[in-house]
Amino acid sequence: MYIGRFVVVAPGIGAYRVSSRSFPNRQVVDRDGTLTVSPTPDAPPTENPYISYNCVRAVETPSGKRLAAVGNGSHVDPIAEKLEIGYPERDALAEPLLALDYEKDDYDTPRIAAVIGPDAATIGTVRRDALLVETVSEPTIVATYEIDSPDAHSLEATTASEAATEVLTASFEHPVCAAGVTVDDGGVDVALDNGAADTTDA
C-alpha cells in the first residue's frame, strides 16, 4: 500500500518518512541538529516547492522545556518558531497547519506534523476537508494518503536511529529516506536513514 509521506510519534520519540513515486531522488541531511529533506546531487532540476524543507527541528521553550517539531513541509519552521516563543504544543501545531493549509498540488496533499515532548506528543494534519489535531499517549501515525487521520501504529524503536530505520523499512511502498528523533529532559537527539544511499556525513 502506498500512503505517501508519514509521521509516527509517541511521547519521547518519533519518526518521519519520505515515500515518493514522483520524486525519489531525495535525502535527509543533518544541518547542526535540524534535519532537512533535499534533492540528492543527481536529482533532476525541479521547480516543485514541496521538494525541500526542514522535517525535524529541535526546540527549547521559554520555560526551558525541550521539544521537537516534525512534519512534511515548510510548516515545520513556523511550528518550531511558535513553540520557541511559548505557544502551547496544540496551538503551535494547529495554527501553522490552518494558515498554510493543504498543499496546492495535483493531489491536494495534506500537511502532516507533530510536536514531541518527553512526556507527551501531539499529532495533526490539515486536509482539504478537515484540520485534525490530537494529543496521543501511544504510537500514532498520520500519512498524506490512505491513513490521513491519526491512527494507532506500532513503533518499537527506543532511539532516534532505530526510529528512522524502523519507518524506512516499514512495509509501505516507495520508501525514499527517513528521520528519527527522541526527546527527554536532557535534550533532543536526531538521526537519519537514507538507505543504501546514506549521506550521514553530508
ZARO-107336 format. One record per residue (C-alpha): residue number from 0; residue in one letter; x, y, z. Coordinates in steps of 0.2 Angstrom, whole numbers, plus 5000, padded with zeros to 4 digits. Layout:
// ZARO-107336
NUM, A, X, Y, Z
...
// end
This chain:
// ZARO-107336
0, M, 5000, 5000, 5000
1, Y, 5006, 5017, 4996
2, I, 5002, 5030, 5009
3, G, 5015, 5044, 5004
4, R, 5024, 5053, 5017
5, F, 5020, 5049, 5035
6, V, 5024, 5053, 5053
7, V, 5024, 5041, 5068
8, V, 5025, 5048, 5085
9, A, 5023, 5044, 5104
10, P, 5029, 5053, 5119
11, G, 5048, 5055, 5119
12, I, 5050, 5048, 5101
13, G, 5045, 5050, 5083
14, A, 5050, 5047, 5065
15, Y, 5046, 5054, 5048
16, R, 5047, 5045, 5031
17, V, 5048, 5052, 5014
18, S, 5039, 5040, 5002
19, S, 5038, 5045, 4984
20, R, 5033, 5039, 4967
21, S, 5037, 5055, 4958
22, F, 5052, 5062, 4967
23, P, 5063, 5048, 4973
24, N, 5080, 5057, 4972
25, R, 5079, 5065, 4989
26, Q, 5089, 5063, 5006
27, V, 5089, 5069, 5024
28, V, 5103, 5079, 5029
29, D, 5108, 5084, 5046
30, R, 5112, 5103, 5047
31, D, 5118, 5106, 5065
32, G, 5103, 5096, 5073
33, T, 5090, 5102, 5060
34, L, 5085, 5088, 5048
35, T, 5082, 5094, 5031
36, V, 5074, 5084, 5016
37, S, 5083, 5090, 5000
38, P, 5087, 5083, 4982
39, T, 5102, 5071, 4980
40, P, 5116, 5078, 4969
41, D, 5110, 5068, 4955
42, A, 5092, 5073, 4956
43, P, 5085, 5082, 4940
44, P, 5081, 5100, 4942
45, T, 5063, 5104, 4948
46, E, 5053, 5120, 4952
47, N, 5042, 5110, 4964
48, P, 5040, 5120, 4980
49, Y, 5037, 5104, 4991
50, I, 5053, 5095, 4987
51, S, 5065, 5103, 5000
52, Y, 5061, 5108, 5018
53, N, 5066, 5105, 5036
54, C, 5057, 5090, 5043
55, V, 5064, 5089, 5061
56, R, 5068, 5104, 5072
57, A, 5074, 5104, 5090
58, V, 5066, 5117, 5101
59, E, 5068, 5125, 5118
60, T, 5053, 5134, 5125
61, P, 5055, 5150, 5136
62, S, 5052, 5139, 5151
63, G, 5067, 5128, 5146
64, K, 5056, 5113, 5140
65, R, 5064, 5103, 5126
66, L, 5053, 5098, 5111
67, A, 5054, 5093, 5093
68, A, 5044, 5098, 5078
69, V, 5042, 5086, 5064
70, G, 5032, 5086, 5048
71, N, 5032, 5085, 5029
72, G, 5034, 5103, 5023
73, S, 5038, 5121, 5026
74, H, 5025, 5122, 5041
75, V, 5039, 5114, 5052
76, D, 5048, 5130, 5054
77, P, 5033, 5141, 5060
78, I, 5028, 5127, 5071
79, A, 5045, 5127, 5079
80, E, 5045, 5146, 5080
81, K, 5029, 5147, 5089
82, L, 5035, 5134, 5102
83, E, 5051, 5144, 5104
84, I, 5040, 5159, 5110
85, G, 5029, 5149, 5121
86, Y, 5014, 5143, 5112
87, P, 5006, 5128, 5119
88, E, 5010, 5112, 5108
89, R, 4992, 5110, 5102
90, D, 4991, 5129, 5096
91, A, 5008, 5129, 5089
92, L, 5004, 5114, 5078
93, A, 4986, 5119, 5073
94, E, 4989, 5137, 5069
95, P, 5003, 5135, 5055
96, L, 4993, 5120, 5048
97, L, 4977, 5130, 5047
98, A, 4987, 5145, 5040
99, L, 4997, 5136, 5026
100, D, 4983, 5123, 5023
101, Y, 4985, 5108, 5012
102, E, 4997, 5108, 4998
103, K, 4990, 5115, 4982
104, D, 4997, 5101, 4971
105, D, 4988, 5089, 4959
106, Y, 4983, 5078, 4974
107, D, 4978, 5091, 4987
108, T, 4991, 5083, 4998
109, P, 4988, 5085, 5016
110, R, 5001, 5093, 5028
111, I, 5006, 5082, 5042
112, A, 5015, 5087, 5058
113, A, 5019, 5083, 5076
114, V, 5026, 5090, 5092
115, I, 5035, 5078, 5103
116, G, 5040, 5081, 5121
117, P, 5047, 5070, 5134
118, D, 5031, 5065, 5141
119, A, 5018, 5069, 5128
120, A, 5016, 5070, 5109
121, T, 5003, 5080, 5098
122, I, 5000, 5075, 5080
123, G, 4990, 5083, 5067
124, T, 4985, 5085, 5049
125, V, 4976, 5098, 5038
126, R, 4967, 5090, 5023
127, R, 4955, 5098, 5010
128, D, 4941, 5094, 5021
129, A, 4947, 5095, 5039
130, L, 4960, 5100, 5052
131, L, 4964, 5087, 5065
132, V, 4975, 5089, 5080
133, E, 4976, 5076, 5094
134, T, 4987, 5073, 5109
135, V, 4992, 5055, 5110
136, S, 4999, 5043, 5123
137, E, 5003, 5028, 5112
138, P, 5012, 5027, 5095
139, T, 5001, 5035, 5082
140, I, 5003, 5038, 5063
141, V, 4996, 5050, 5050
142, A, 5000, 5050, 5032
143, T, 4997, 5060, 5017
144, Y, 4987, 5047, 5008
145, E, 4976, 5032, 5014
146, I, 4980, 5035, 5033
147, D, 4975, 5053, 5033
148, S, 4968, 5054, 5051
149, P, 4979, 5050, 5066
150, D, 4978, 5031, 5069
151, A, 4987, 5018, 5081
152, H, 5003, 5011, 5074
153, S, 5017, 5001, 5081
154, L, 5034, 5009, 5085
155, E, 5046, 4998, 5094
156, A, 5061, 5009, 5092
157, T, 5069, 5017, 5108
158, T, 5082, 5028, 5100
159, A, 5082, 5041, 5086
160, S, 5092, 5030, 5074
161, E, 5081, 5015, 5077
162, A, 5065, 5025, 5074
163, A, 5072, 5032, 5057
164, T, 5077, 5014, 5051
165, E, 5060, 5007, 5058
166, V, 5050, 5018, 5047
167, L, 5061, 5017, 5032
168, T, 5060, 4998, 5032
169, A, 5041, 4998, 5036
170, S, 5031, 4988, 5023
171, F, 5023, 5004, 5014
172, E, 5028, 5006, 4996
173, H, 5041, 5018, 4988
174, P, 5052, 5022, 5003
175, V, 5065, 5036, 5000
176, C, 5073, 5042, 5016
177, A, 5068, 5044, 5035
178, A, 5072, 5054, 5050
179, G, 5071, 5049, 5068
180, V, 5070, 5059, 5085
181, T, 5070, 5057, 5103
182, V, 5066, 5069, 5116
183, D, 5070, 5068, 5135
184, D, 5074, 5080, 5149
185, G, 5092, 5080, 5143
186, G, 5088, 5087, 5126
187, V, 5084, 5081, 5108
188, D, 5093, 5068, 5098
189, V, 5091, 5066, 5079
190, A, 5096, 5053, 5067
191, L, 5093, 5049, 5048
192, D, 5092, 5034, 5037
193, N, 5094, 5037, 5018
194, G, 5095, 5018, 5015
195, A, 5108, 5012, 5003
196, A, 5112, 5030, 4998
197, D, 5116, 5035, 5016
198, T, 5124, 5053, 5017
199, T, 5126, 5054, 5036
200, D, 5142, 5064, 5033
201, A, 5134, 5076, 5021
// end
